[in-house]
């Protein structure tokens, strides 16, 4: 007699596998991470696929949800940073063409964790994929955002305005960039000083940002430059 899972049985099996993967990830002894340079995640893509016995997309999504819950808890200490960086490293290794992960990591590590080097790790990786690997355009509808994120990190977190200006121009000249970025070209061509440009950019970012928590970050930085 042939035995087969029902649809409900398959979902239960998937849930059990995902729960086991997550429990294993929590029980592993990860090295402590410095804020500037998070340690390598111990779950390699190959090992992750092996222990999830063919259910790795579902296991990945489960870990993704748990990571977003962790970030949404408001805790930004070393352990939370380490586990979050670990997930995004695993995710970008499993599927290097998944644009949303790079976008999300850039925002989380720059605006929520205030961890510029973690943010740049994923921004730079995403830019390398965009520039060298020709990812599917239908999934990379706004790659100019990666240059904007890098400009933000360089300008407002590393005080490297020379690199930030270059990133802003790269964003403006990226195919498909929106019309409002043409204003950025004008500001850069006007020869504004760093402080004046910072105020202009921050006011513009506050205007277009819908997320209240991130907009508050920009408002705090704007107050620093307007003093």
Steps between C-alpha positions, in 0.01 A plus 500: 500500500638844403516760771458874424465814707178698481533875447446555874764239577751673275439835670543342842826338387621832360418680824683238706807525278500880513459496877792260526720720282417808705558318829837379371596852395415633846693225678823544302782681672563804280806713573430845637490768231646847510266775385736598219562153360256221574639148515428242233175306525558131571208374289641481147251475212606140435456394862172691528359319196621168637337532842174633353467180292360661186284757677759777504279772338239451773770481768656820363167684511443382856839636605426822313178553694676425828781744412251778421325433831837522675580832332150628566538433872704819530811329638821591318770346720792287388313168504208634296740664255701178467195283434353750255824535304526122499158460343563756226833339419334162471214640294717690250716189459196278437355737240740778390238643261234569766502882495260552790748346745771755411253786521369382837845437645615848394213668683514280810874526563533869417185642658404254774830351616725799418753246375661658192744220422225237514286716272784550253568126485159434346475822301836432335407139434175606337678759286753240385216269397328784314812620321660165416238226497218656295217396736139475370370855451147407605632425851744794507261780416677768706873416529575874534385463861814305587714799401275728706540273804877497456501878467304529824740272689806678364365850557314476829669207674860509375527871411652406164335764284732449204377141461143601581494756219622235258228260621229763457611557141509124436141479625390788278659349189379143561255395225143530620578746779200722587466862397558634851861381486565754226472762775792323667712563191425872525594515868830329430573723201422813705805425711317502835716446806456182701276661762266668251479184290431291812208723599354489149535124475355432844198724440440318173534157669260599777246607237508172306534255794180334619639287785461708816792343687742561213365851436567580867865397450531743212335777702748447784794528260348810339484673839872430545587670170265797558659595833 
